Amino acid sequence: MSFIQESSTEFDSARLTLVHPRDKEQQHPLKTEPLFNLPAMQQRLLQLLQTTLELPRVLELFFRELHGQMCVDGLEYRHESHKLNLALGVQKLHRCSYRMTHEGAYLGEVVFCRGKRFSERQLQILEALLGSLLFPLRNALLYRQAIAAALNDSLTCAGNRLALEQSLQREIQHSIRQRSDLSIIAIDLDHFKKINDSYGHAIGDEALKATVNCINDCLRAVDGVYRMGGEEFVAVLPNTAVEAALLVAERICRRIAGMQFAIDGQDIPLSASLGVATRRTDESAATMLERADQLMYQAKQNGRNCVVGESATH
Ligand SMILES: Nc1nc2c(ncn2[C@@H]2O[C@H](COP(=O)(O)OP(=O)(O)OP(=O)(O)O)[C@@H](O)[C@H]2O)c(=O)[nH]1
């Protein structure tokens, strides 16, 4: 019967050492093994890991070095609030995990695994090498945060206009290469000014957040939702022909109208008008957005709380 090694340790940068009972027995500095030059590997990692700010790449470089030198079979990295869950190499039974922290800030959990037990000596070396990962990891997380702030609407967490432009360009290129359909849906809340005027701006903000959640619930993981500004949103649906996009738009329309949005027990009615555009041959992102917008305004003219679409073959 194999014994599965599971250990969980706090790795805090303040001391660049361990908060683990085992440490109490290890008052002396790390000694290098005859065939393993720890300072040289730390130096190499230091140089290697500062070549990129992309978190998956940082972890890949770190793992590649460890895999070659330390017989580590797999590495996992998790950070819930960053929605990160990465796995490299092969996942095996014996695992040791480290909660990485720096000045009180949580930097995620690193898990090493291998088919054979980790010896005490190997754990010491791994822990020393984690010191080389700490600052590149922190920098990569800060970089992700900065990118996310530049591309996300801070109120609703939907993508912003810049993110929409980038995503739509990317999806247009993809649809040309794959000869696949691409649809977008312009979504605008009805009489939103009345909600702000009647219940206040803060409740209006809550309504916008609830709307984004509602739209997201109607979309696939590959689709995206973006806030154009005010109470107008755009959903991007790769690989989606006009008929399917109309069904999705109808679903969003019904869900927003049926949403139980209540403040202090009082129901606040919400509805939206939607325009669906499927990309025509050679159509640019700007023209597609303009067309979806015009169709959405047609829905407003048709009495609101409805969807207007147009065939891609017009
Ligand atoms: N609470 C809140 N309100 C916003 C935000 N951005 C824009 N608004 C408000 O959204 C309202 C949009 O009003 P209008 O453009 O007249 O549109 P509407 O009242 O939804 O009417 P129709 O679109 O014609 O159905 C304005 O009152 C804006 O002040 C925001 O971030 N938070």
The ligand as a Gaussian input file, in Angstrom:
#p B3LYP/6-31G(d) Opt

LIG

0 1
 N      -26.734000      54.399000     -11.709000
 C      -26.064000      54.628000     -12.822000
 N      -26.673000      55.299000     -13.826000
 C      -25.987000      55.517000     -14.954000
 C      -24.657000      55.099000     -15.106000
 N      -24.258000      55.465000     -16.349000
 C      -25.300000      56.103000     -16.930000
 N      -26.363000      56.134000     -16.107000
 C      -27.681000      56.731000     -16.311000
 O      -28.386000      56.001000     -17.293000
 C      -29.459000      56.834000     -17.743000
 C      -29.645000      56.626000     -19.212000
 O      -30.753000      57.359000     -19.602000
 P      -31.253000      57.471000     -21.093000
 O      -30.074000      57.490000     -22.032000
 O      -32.205000      58.585000     -21.164000
 O      -31.970000      56.113000     -21.407000
 P      -33.184000      55.388000     -20.679000
 O      -33.763000      56.186000     -19.548000
 O      -32.734000      53.996000     -20.347000
 O      -34.258000      55.328000     -21.819000
 P      -34.332000      54.370000     -23.084000
 O      -32.928000      53.885000     -23.346000
 O      -34.825000      55.232000     -24.175000
 O      -35.250000      53.273000     -22.728000
 C      -29.077000      58.258000     -17.363000
 O      -29.926000      58.681000     -16.323000
 C      -27.653000      58.125000     -16.831000
 O      -27.373000      59.054000     -15.786000
 C      -24.034000      54.424000     -14.004000
 O      -22.868000      54.006000     -14.037000
 N      -24.772000      54.214000     -12.896000

